[in-house]
Amino acid sequence: MTNKELLYIEDALGHEEFLKTSSCQAAQNLQDQELSNYMKQLETKHTEIYNRLFKLLQN
């Protein structure tokens, strides 16, 4: 993996971490249950993406 590719993955990890955390916070603060559930789904999706990107660093 090149330095540029590594920097891209690290940057993407940071974005996914932010999106995951933001989704979690939003889900906890929303009163509307349907919106809260949607934000929890987004949190799960961003967690999956984060984990996939992290695995790239382990190879």
Backbone as a printed PyTorch tensor [residue, N CA C, xyz], in Angstrom:
tensor([[[  0.8490,  -1.1680,   0.0000],
         [  0.0000,   0.0000,   0.0000],
         [  0.9040,   1.2440,   0.0000]],

        [[  0.5690,   2.1880,  -0.8580],
         [  1.3790,   3.4020,  -0.9350],
         [  1.0440,   4.3490,   0.2220]],

        [[  1.9170,   5.3180,   0.4390],
         [  1.6760,   6.3170,   1.4780],
         [  0.3850,   7.0760,   1.2250]],

        [[  0.1530,   7.4100,  -0.0360],
         [ -1.0600,   8.1550,  -0.3980],
         [ -2.3110,   7.3240,  -0.1000]],

        [[ -2.2850,   6.0470,  -0.4070],
         [ -3.4200,   5.1660,  -0.1190],
         [ -3.6410,   5.0440,   1.3830]],

        [[ -2.5520,   4.9360,   2.1240],
         [ -2.6500,   4.8440,   3.5800],
         [ -3.2690,   6.1080,   4.1580]],

        [[ -2.8390,   7.2560,   3.6800],
         [ -3.4070,   8.5200,   4.1500],
         [ -4.8910,   8.6190,   3.8140]],

        [[ -5.2720,   8.1330,   2.6450],
         [ -6.6790,   8.1480,   2.2550],
         [ -7.5130,   7.2800,   3.2030]],

        [[ -7.0220,   6.1020,   3.5090],
         [ -7.7540,   5.1990,   4.4100],
         [ -7.8450,   5.7930,   5.8070]],

        [[ -6.7610,   6.3830,   6.2860],
         [ -6.7890,   7.0090,   7.6060],
         [ -7.8010,   8.1490,   7.6410]],

        [[ -7.8440,   8.9330,   6.5840],
         [ -8.8090,  10.0290,   6.4870],
         [-10.2400,   9.4880,   6.4700]],

        [[-10.4570,   8.4500,   5.6880],
         [-11.7930,   7.8340,   5.6090],
         [-12.2090,   7.2590,   6.9640]],

        [[-11.2560,   6.6760,   7.6930],
         [-11.5560,   6.1540,   9.0310],
         [-12.0320,   7.2810,   9.9530]],

        [[-11.3690,   8.4060,   9.8760],
         [-11.7760,   9.5510,  10.6900],
         [-13.1750,  10.0270,  10.3560]],

        [[-13.4940,  10.0600,   9.0600],
         [-14.8350,  10.4720,   8.6420],
         [-15.8850,   9.4750,   9.1280]],

        [[-15.5960,   8.2010,   8.9750],
         [-16.5570,   7.1800,   9.4100],
         [-16.7520,   7.2020,  10.9260]],

        [[-15.6840,   7.4430,  11.6620],
         [-15.7850,   7.5450,  13.1260],
         [-16.6860,   8.7170,  13.5070]],

        [[-16.4960,   9.8470,  12.8310],
         [-17.3310,  11.0220,  13.0840],
         [-18.7940,  10.7340,  12.7600]],

        [[-19.0580,  10.1230,  11.6090],
         [-20.4320,   9.8200,  11.2130],
         [-21.0830,   8.8150,  12.1570]],

        [[-20.3030,   7.8320,  12.5910],
         [-20.8080,   6.8300,  13.5310],
         [-21.2050,   7.4950,  14.8560]],

        [[-20.3210,   8.3340,  15.3710],
         [-20.5770,   9.0180,  16.6390],
         [-21.7510,   9.9810,  16.5260]],

        [[-21.8020,  10.7240,  15.4310],
         [-22.9000,  11.6790,  15.2210],
         [-24.2460,  10.9640,  15.1130]],

        [[-24.2580,   9.8480,  14.4060],
         [-25.4980,   9.0720,  14.2630],
         [-25.9710,   8.5510,  15.6150]],

        [[-25.0390,   8.0750,  16.4130],
         [-25.3720,   7.5620,  17.7420],
         [-25.9520,   8.6670,  18.6170]],

        [[-25.3110,   9.8110,  18.6290],
         [-25.7930,  10.9390,  19.4350],
         [-27.1650,  11.3990,  18.9750]],

        [[-27.3550,  11.4700,  17.6770],
         [-28.6540,  11.8870,  17.1440],
         [-29.7400,  10.8920,  17.5430]],

        [[-29.4360,   9.6030,  17.4440],
         [-30.4230,   8.5720,  17.8030],
         [-30.8420,   8.6990,  19.2690]],

        [[-29.9000,   9.0370,  20.1140],
         [-30.1970,   9.1780,  21.5450],
         [-31.0020,  10.4280,  21.8510]],

        [[-30.8380,  11.4640,  21.0330],
         [-31.4860,  12.7500,  21.3150],
         [-32.8150,  12.9560,  20.6140]],

        [[-33.1020,  12.1490,  19.6120],
         [-34.3530,  12.3210,  18.8660],
         [-35.5420,  11.7840,  19.6520]],

        [[-36.6290,  12.5250,  19.6100],
         [-37.8680,  12.0950,  20.2700],
         [-38.6880,  11.1730,  19.3640]],

        [[-38.6200,  11.4240,  18.0800],
         [-39.3650,  10.6230,  17.1080],
         [-38.7010,   9.2510,  16.9880]],

        [[-39.4280,   8.2170,  17.3420],
         [-38.8720,   6.8650,  17.3640],
         [-38.4530,   6.3780,  15.9850]],

        [[-39.2110,   6.7410,  14.9700],
         [-38.8660,   6.3180,  13.6080],
         [-37.5310,   6.9380,  13.1640]],

        [[-37.3510,   8.2170,  13.4350],
         [-36.0970,   8.8720,  13.0980],
         [-34.9400,   8.3240,  13.9240]],

        [[-35.2150,   8.0480,  15.1860],
         [-34.1920,   7.4790,  16.0580],
         [-33.7320,   6.1190,  15.5370]],

        [[-34.6780,   5.2940,  15.1320],
         [-34.3430,   3.9820,  14.5680],
         [-33.5280,   4.1180,  13.2880]],

        [[-33.8750,   5.0980,  12.4620],
         [-33.1350,   5.3310,  11.2320],
         [-31.6870,   5.7280,  11.5450]],

        [[-31.5090,   6.5770,  12.5290],
         [-30.1600,   7.0060,  12.9060],
         [-29.3580,   5.8290,  13.4810]],

        [[-30.0220,   4.9320,  14.1780],
         [-29.3410,   3.7300,  14.6780],
         [-28.8930,   2.8440,  13.5200]],

        [[-29.7230,   2.7740,  12.4700],
         [-29.3360,   2.0150,  11.2790],
         [-28.1200,   2.6550,  10.6110]],

        [[-28.1000,   3.9790,  10.5590],
         [-26.9430,   4.6740,   9.9940],
         [-25.6900,   4.4220,  10.8290]],

        [[-25.8550,   4.4280,  12.1350],
         [-24.7190,   4.1370,  13.0170],
         [-24.1580,   2.7450,  12.7290]],

        [[-25.0340,   1.7760,  12.5770],
         [-24.6110,   0.4090,  12.2700],
         [-23.8830,   0.3570,  10.9340]],

        [[-24.4230,   1.0470,   9.9340],
         [-23.8070,   1.0590,   8.6060],
         [-22.4150,   1.6910,   8.6540]],

        [[-22.2750,   2.7910,   9.3630],
         [-20.9730,   3.4510,   9.4530],
         [-19.9790,   2.6210,  10.2790]],

        [[-20.4800,   1.8800,  11.2380],
         [-19.6110,   0.9700,  11.9920],
         [-19.0830,  -0.1230,  11.0750]],

        [[-19.9430,  -0.6580,  10.2240],
         [-19.5230,  -1.6950,   9.2680],
         [-18.4750,  -1.1540,   8.3000]],

        [[-18.7030,   0.0460,   7.7910],
         [-17.7470,   0.6530,   6.8610],
         [-16.4160,   0.9060,   7.5640]],

        [[-16.4820,   1.4150,   8.7770],
         [-15.2630,   1.6590,   9.5600],
         [-14.4710,   0.3650,   9.7290]],

        [[-15.1700,  -0.6980,  10.0910],
         [-14.4950,  -1.9850,  10.3070],
         [-13.8630,  -2.5210,   9.0190]],

        [[-14.5230,  -2.3420,   7.8940],
         [-13.9600,  -2.7750,   6.6100],
         [-12.6980,  -1.9940,   6.2700]],

        [[-12.7520,  -0.6920,   6.4900],
         [-11.5740,   0.1340,   6.2160],
         [-10.4260,  -0.2390,   7.1520]],

        [[-10.7490,  -0.4920,   8.4120],
         [ -9.7280,  -0.8420,   9.3840],
         [ -9.0400,  -2.1620,   9.0050]],

        [[ -9.8210,  -3.0940,   8.4620],
         [ -9.2390,  -4.3700,   8.0270],
         [ -8.2170,  -4.1850,   6.9140]],

        [[ -8.4060,  -3.1510,   6.0950],
         [ -7.4370,  -2.8700,   5.0360],
         [ -6.0640,  -2.5450,   5.6200]],

        [[ -6.0610,  -1.9250,   6.7870],
         [ -4.7990,  -1.5680,   7.4340],
         [ -4.1190,  -2.7850,   8.0400]],

        [[ -4.8670,  -3.8100,   8.3370],
         [ -4.3160,  -5.0080,   8.9710],
         [ -3.6790,  -5.9590,   7.9560]],

        [[ -3.9930,  -5.7800,   6.6890],
         [ -3.4430,  -6.6730,   5.6570],
         [ -2.0750,  -6.2390,   5.2030]]])
